[in-house]
Amino acid sequence: MIERERIDDLGYLDVDRTRDKFLTNKFNKSKSTSTVDFCKGALLSFDRFAFAKFGKDSTEQIIEDIKKLPESRHESIVIDLFQKYLHWKHEDSKASTAVAYYQTAVEYFAYHQLKINHYNLRRGITTPQDPKNMKYAVTHSEIKKLIDYSTPKRKALYTVLLSSGMRIGETLGLRKRDFDFSGERILITIPAKLTKKNTQRQTYISKEAEHYLMPIIKRLNQDELVFSGNKDIRKSVDNEILNFWHLRKKVELDSKYDDSTLHKITLHSFRAFFETQASNTHGLEYAHALIGHSGYLEQYYRLSDEDRVEKYIELEPKITVGEDFRNKIKIQKLEIEKTELQKIKEDNVKLKEDNEKIMAWIARQENK
């Protein structure tokens, strides 16, 4: 009785563990509304499972029923429950979706203080797997076709995606202030809140992308979004996916993987193409750093600004699709090489003249 009174007296320390607070915690950690939306979807999916299999109205009812049982039985019941959910979810979803939703459910059960040994969970759960197709490598000509048939604004968007390695969500969240026009190539600083790892990073765009971008961006003020009129990035992404669906169908590049609803060419194909070309040119570490794999960023930023832009310019021809722009790059490269050769020639002439002057001076000294 005394213990109960003490707990009541300290009631202000009680934590009311609700779904809303769980989602708020997810946002506070990730700073991503898309992460929160995904978690909402996962918990709603578990709600539907609870009703379909057990006639329960919510995930919370399942949790409360488990808590009524002896604690020693919690773990085995939860493992069995999650296994049933994975089988149920995989019936109408990809394995990757089922597993991602399951992982959110695990977090939510742990949030409600159901003790789960994660080692036992990994041993006790069999996760579903889908047949894996080889990833389709989009070709240079296919990318050119997509860009050629795009509107001016999407020509800018697609060439920026192609030449920067950014994700579509990162790109649609960019404002004019994130672009630096002062160097040899436009430098983009991607704010941490837009990136998957909440880590700010920098990348460049090609002269080709600059050509399509400048008529759009010069009309904007510093705080305006460059590629989207909607501050809700998730909605902007969905809109671009839909537009790309129509474009892909229009140019007859809408083939899918065998026995799958997935298209071989998606908006992600631009990023994948960039990664391949960057990796072939300067190695995996360089490619991973530019596309935002955080483990590689530190080594990349040890390079000087001059070295970074020089490496990018070496890569640029491979991530440029327009023939006119490719030719310009070749001409510029030849002009630079010609200038360098001319400088070497002039230096050699000067060196020869200096040597002749030195030899003449030595000869005069010997004749004295």
C-alpha positions as CSV (number, residue, x, y, z in Angstrom):
1,M,0.0,0.0,0.0
2,I,2.8,2.3,0.9
3,E,4.6,1.5,-2.4
4,R,1.4,2.3,-4.4
5,E,1.1,5.6,-2.6
6,R,4.7,6.5,-3.4
7,I,4.2,5.7,-7.1
8,D,1.0,7.9,-7.1
9,D,3.0,10.7,-5.5
10,L,5.6,10.5,-8.3
11,G,3.0,10.3,-11.0
12,Y,4.5,13.3,-12.8
13,L,7.4,10.9,-13.7
14,D,5.0,8.5,-15.5
15,V,5.5,8.3,-19.3
16,D,2.3,8.1,-21.3
17,R,3.5,5.9,-24.2
18,T,1.2,6.7,-27.2
19,R,1.5,6.2,-30.9
20,D,1.7,10.0,-31.4
21,K,4.6,10.3,-29.0
22,F,6.4,7.4,-30.7
23,L,6.0,9.2,-34.1
24,T,7.1,12.5,-32.5
25,N,10.3,10.7,-31.2
26,K,10.9,9.3,-34.7
27,F,10.7,12.8,-36.2
28,N,12.9,14.3,-33.5
29,K,15.6,11.8,-34.3
30,S,15.3,11.7,-38.1
31,K,14.0,15.3,-38.9
32,S,12.2,13.6,-41.8
33,T,8.5,13.7,-42.4
34,S,8.8,10.9,-44.9
35,T,10.2,8.6,-42.1
36,V,7.3,9.5,-39.9
37,D,4.8,8.8,-42.8
38,F,6.5,5.4,-43.4
39,C,6.2,4.5,-39.7
40,K,2.5,5.6,-39.7
41,G,1.9,3.2,-42.7
42,A,3.8,0.4,-40.9
43,L,1.7,0.7,-37.8
44,L,-1.6,1.0,-39.7
45,S,-0.5,-2.2,-41.5
46,F,-0.1,-3.9,-38.2
47,D,-3.5,-2.6,-37.1
48,R,-5.0,-4.3,-40.1
49,F,-3.2,-7.5,-39.3
50,A,-4.4,-7.4,-35.7
51,F,-8.0,-7.1,-36.9
52,A,-7.7,-9.7,-39.7
53,K,-6.1,-12.4,-37.6
54,F,-7.4,-11.7,-34.1
55,G,-10.4,-9.3,-34.3
56,K,-8.5,-6.7,-32.4
57,D,-9.0,-3.0,-33.3
58,S,-5.4,-1.8,-32.9
59,T,-1.8,-2.8,-32.3
60,E,-2.1,-1.3,-28.8
61,Q,-4.8,-3.8,-27.9
62,I,-2.4,-6.7,-28.8
63,I,0.3,-5.1,-26.7
64,E,-2.0,-4.7,-23.7
65,D,-3.1,-8.4,-24.0
66,I,0.5,-9.6,-24.1
67,K,1.3,-7.5,-20.9
68,K,-1.5,-9.4,-19.1
69,L,0.5,-12.6,-19.5
70,P,3.5,-13.6,-17.3
71,E,6.6,-11.8,-18.4
72,S,8.4,-15.0,-19.0
73,R,6.1,-15.8,-21.9
74,H,6.3,-12.4,-23.6
75,E,9.3,-13.1,-25.8
76,S,8.1,-16.3,-27.3
77,I,4.7,-14.9,-28.0
78,V,6.1,-11.7,-29.6
79,I,8.4,-13.8,-31.9
80,D,5.5,-16.0,-33.0
81,L,3.4,-12.9,-33.6
82,F,6.0,-11.1,-35.7
83,Q,6.5,-14.3,-37.8
84,K,2.8,-14.5,-38.5
85,Y,2.8,-10.8,-39.4
86,L,5.7,-11.2,-41.9
87,H,3.9,-14.1,-43.6
88,W,0.6,-12.1,-43.8
89,K,2.3,-8.9,-45.1
90,H,4.4,-10.7,-47.7
91,E,1.2,-12.1,-49.3
92,D,0.5,-8.7,-50.9
93,S,3.8,-6.8,-50.6
94,K,7.5,-7.1,-51.6
95,A,9.7,-8.8,-49.0
96,S,11.6,-5.6,-48.4
97,T,8.4,-3.7,-47.5
98,A,7.3,-6.5,-45.2
99,V,10.6,-6.6,-43.4
100,A,10.8,-2.8,-43.1
101,Y,7.3,-2.7,-41.6
102,Y,8.1,-5.5,-39.3
103,Q,11.2,-3.6,-38.0
104,T,9.0,-0.6,-37.2
105,A,6.6,-2.9,-35.3
106,V,9.6,-4.3,-33.3
107,E,10.6,-0.7,-32.4
108,Y,7.0,0.1,-31.3
109,F,6.7,-3.0,-29.1
110,A,10.0,-2.1,-27.5
111,Y,8.8,1.4,-27.0
112,H,5.9,0.0,-25.0
113,Q,8.5,-1.8,-22.8
114,L,7.9,-5.3,-23.9
115,K,11.3,-7.0,-23.3
116,I,12.7,-8.5,-26.5
117,N,16.1,-10.1,-26.8
118,H,17.2,-9.0,-30.3
119,Y,19.6,-11.9,-30.6
120,N,16.7,-14.4,-29.9
121,L,14.5,-12.3,-32.3
122,R,17.0,-12.7,-35.1
123,R,17.3,-16.4,-34.5
124,G,13.6,-17.0,-34.1
125,I,12.4,-15.0,-37.1
126,T,12.6,-16.1,-40.8
127,T,12.4,-13.0,-43.0
128,P,10.9,-13.4,-46.5
129,Q,12.9,-12.9,-49.6
130,D,11.9,-12.1,-53.1
131,P,13.6,-13.4,-56.2
132,K,16.4,-10.9,-57.1
133,N,16.8,-9.7,-60.6
134,M,20.0,-8.2,-61.8
135,K,19.7,-4.4,-61.7
136,Y,19.2,-2.9,-65.1
137,A,22.0,-0.6,-66.3
138,V,20.4,2.3,-68.0
139,T,22.3,3.3,-71.2
140,H,23.6,6.6,-72.4
141,S,21.2,6.6,-75.3
142,E,18.2,5.9,-73.1
143,I,19.0,8.8,-70.8
144,K,19.4,11.0,-73.8
145,K,16.0,10.0,-75.1
146,L,14.4,10.7,-71.8
147,I,16.0,14.2,-71.6
148,D,15.3,15.1,-75.2
149,Y,11.6,14.5,-74.7
150,S,11.3,16.4,-71.4
151,T,10.0,19.9,-70.7
152,P,12.7,22.6,-70.2
153,K,12.3,22.4,-66.4
154,R,12.6,18.7,-66.3
155,K,15.6,18.8,-68.6
156,A,17.2,20.8,-65.8
157,L,16.0,18.4,-63.1
158,Y,17.1,15.3,-64.9
159,T,20.6,16.6,-65.9
160,V,21.1,17.8,-62.3
161,L,20.2,14.4,-61.0
162,L,22.4,12.7,-63.6
163,S,25.5,14.9,-63.0
164,S,25.3,15.2,-59.2
165,G,24.3,11.8,-57.9
166,M,21.7,13.3,-55.7
167,R,18.5,11.6,-54.6
168,I,15.2,12.9,-56.0
169,G,14.1,14.0,-52.6
170,E,17.3,15.9,-51.9
171,T,17.1,17.7,-55.2
172,L,13.5,18.7,-54.9
173,G,14.3,20.3,-51.5
174,L,17.0,22.5,-52.8
175,R,16.7,26.3,-52.7
176,K,18.6,28.9,-54.7
177,R,20.8,29.6,-51.7
178,D,22.2,26.1,-51.8
179,F,23.9,26.8,-55.1
180,D,27.3,28.4,-55.4
181,F,28.0,29.8,-58.8
182,S,31.5,31.3,-58.1
183,G,33.6,28.3,-59.1
184,E,34.5,26.5,-62.3
185,R,31.5,24.3,-61.8
186,I,28.3,25.0,-59.9
187,L,28.7,23.6,-56.3
188,I,25.6,22.4,-54.4
189,T,25.6,22.2,-50.7
190,I,22.8,19.8,-49.7
191,P,21.4,20.7,-46.2
192,A,21.6,17.9,-43.6
193,K,17.9,17.8,-43.2
194,L,17.4,16.7,-46.8
195,T,19.9,13.9,-46.7
196,K,19.2,10.3,-45.7
197,K,21.9,10.3,-43.1
198,N,21.2,13.8,-41.8
199,T,24.7,14.7,-42.9
200,Q,25.4,17.8,-45.0
201,R,27.4,17.2,-48.2
202,Q,28.5,18.9,-51.4
203,T,28.4,17.9,-55.0
204,Y,28.7,19.5,-58.4
205,I,26.7,19.7,-61.6
206,S,27.8,19.6,-65.2
207,K,28.0,22.5,-67.7
208,E,25.1,20.7,-69.5
209,A,23.0,20.9,-66.3
210,E,24.0,24.5,-65.8
211,H,22.8,25.4,-69.3
212,Y,19.3,24.1,-68.5
213,L,19.2,25.3,-64.9
214,M,20.2,29.0,-65.3
215,P,17.1,30.2,-67.1
216,I,15.0,28.8,-64.3
217,I,17.1,29.7,-61.3
218,K,18.0,33.3,-62.2
219,R,14.3,34.3,-61.8
220,L,14.2,33.0,-58.2
221,N,15.0,34.7,-54.9
222,Q,17.4,33.0,-52.5
223,D,14.8,31.2,-50.4
224,E,12.7,29.8,-53.2
225,L,12.6,26.1,-54.1
226,V,14.3,25.5,-57.4
227,F,12.5,22.4,-58.7
228,S,9.3,22.3,-56.8
229,G,6.4,24.6,-55.9
230,N,5.4,22.4,-53.0
231,K,7.2,22.6,-49.6
232,D,5.9,19.0,-48.9
233,I,8.9,17.1,-50.3
234,R,7.0,13.8,-50.2
235,K,4.2,15.1,-52.4
236,S,6.8,16.7,-54.7
237,V,8.5,13.3,-55.1
238,D,5.2,11.6,-55.8
239,N,4.4,14.1,-58.4
240,E,7.8,13.7,-60.1
241,I,7.4,9.9,-60.1
242,L,4.0,10.3,-61.8
243,N,5.5,12.6,-64.4
244,F,8.3,10.3,-65.1
245,W,5.9,7.4,-65.5
246,H,4.1,9.3,-68.3
247,L,7.5,10.3,-69.9
248,R,8.8,6.7,-69.7
249,K,5.7,5.4,-71.4
250,K,5.8,8.2,-74.1
251,V,9.3,7.3,-75.2
252,E,8.6,3.5,-74.9
253,L,11.1,2.8,-72.1
254,D,8.6,1.4,-69.7
255,S,9.7,-2.3,-69.6
256,K,9.6,-4.1,-66.3
257,Y,11.6,-6.9,-64.6
258,D,10.2,-10.4,-65.2
259,D,7.4,-11.4,-62.9
260,S,7.5,-8.0,-61.2
261,T,5.7,-4.7,-61.2
262,L,9.0,-2.8,-61.0
263,H,10.2,-0.8,-64.0
264,K,13.7,-1.2,-65.1
265,I,14.2,2.5,-65.6
266,T,13.2,4.9,-62.7
267,L,14.2,8.3,-61.4
268,H,16.8,6.4,-59.4
269,S,18.4,5.3,-62.6
270,F,20.0,8.7,-63.0
271,R,21.8,8.4,-59.6
272,A,22.8,4.8,-60.4
273,F,24.3,5.9,-63.7
274,F,26.3,8.7,-62.0
275,E,27.6,6.2,-59.3
276,T,28.8,3.8,-62.0
277,Q,30.6,6.5,-64.0
278,A,32.1,8.1,-60.9
279,S,33.3,4.7,-59.7
280,N,34.8,3.7,-63.1
281,T,36.6,7.1,-63.2
282,H,37.9,7.6,-59.7
283,G,37.1,4.5,-57.7
284,L,34.3,3.3,-55.3
285,E,35.3,5.6,-52.4
286,Y,35.0,8.7,-54.5
287,A,31.6,7.6,-56.0
288,H,30.2,6.7,-52.6
289,A,31.3,10.0,-51.1
290,L,29.6,12.1,-53.8
291,I,26.3,10.2,-53.6
292,G,26.2,10.5,-49.9
293,H,27.4,7.3,-48.3
294,S,28.6,8.9,-45.1
295,G,31.4,6.5,-44.3
296,Y,33.4,7.8,-47.2
297,L,32.8,11.6,-46.8
298,E,35.6,12.3,-44.4
299,Q,38.3,11.0,-46.8
300,Y,36.7,13.0,-49.7
301,Y,36.7,16.2,-47.8
302,R,40.4,15.8,-47.1
303,L,40.9,16.8,-50.7
304,S,41.3,20.5,-51.4
305,D,38.6,22.4,-53.2
306,E,40.8,22.5,-56.3
307,D,41.4,18.7,-56.3
308,R,37.7,18.0,-55.8
309,V,36.6,20.2,-58.8
310,E,39.5,18.9,-60.9
311,K,38.3,15.3,-60.3
312,Y,34.8,16.2,-61.1
313,I,35.8,17.9,-64.4
314,E,37.6,14.6,-65.3
315,L,34.4,12.8,-64.7
316,E,32.1,15.3,-66.5
317,P,32.3,13.9,-70.1
318,K,30.9,10.6,-68.9
319,I,27.9,12.1,-67.2
320,T,27.0,14.5,-70.1
321,V,24.5,13.2,-72.7
322,G,24.0,16.0,-75.2
323,E,26.3,15.7,-78.2
324,D,26.8,19.5,-78.4
325,F,27.9,19.6,-74.7
326,R,30.2,16.6,-75.1
327,N,31.9,18.3,-78.1
328,K,32.3,21.5,-76.1
329,I,34.0,19.6,-73.3
330,K,36.3,17.9,-75.9
331,I,37.2,21.3,-77.4
332,Q,37.8,22.9,-74.0
333,K,40.0,19.9,-73.1
334,L,42.0,20.3,-76.3
335,E,42.3,24.0,-75.8
336,I,43.6,23.5,-72.3
337,E,46.1,20.9,-73.5
338,K,47.2,23.2,-76.3
339,T,47.7,26.0,-73.8
340,E,49.7,23.7,-71.6
341,L,51.8,22.6,-74.5
342,Q,52.4,26.1,-75.6
343,K,53.4,27.0,-72.0
344,I,55.8,24.1,-71.9
345,K,57.3,25.2,-75.3
346,E,57.7,28.7,-74.0
347,D,59.3,27.5,-70.8
348,N,61.7,25.3,-72.9
349,V,62.7,28.3,-75.1
350,K,63.3,30.4,-72.0
351,L,65.3,27.6,-70.4
352,K,67.4,27.3,-73.6
353,E,68.0,31.1,-73.6
354,D,68.9,31.0,-69.9
355,N,71.4,28.1,-70.5
356,E,72.9,30.0,-73.4
357,K,73.4,33.1,-71.3
358,I,75.0,31.0,-68.5
359,M,77.4,29.3,-71.0
360,A,78.3,32.6,-72.5
361,W,79.1,34.0,-69.0
362,I,81.2,30.9,-68.2
363,A,83.1,31.3,-71.4
364,R,83.8,35.0,-70.7
365,Q,85.1,34.1,-67.2
366,E,87.4,31.5,-68.6
367,N,88.9,33.9,-71.2
368,K,89.8,36.5,-68.6
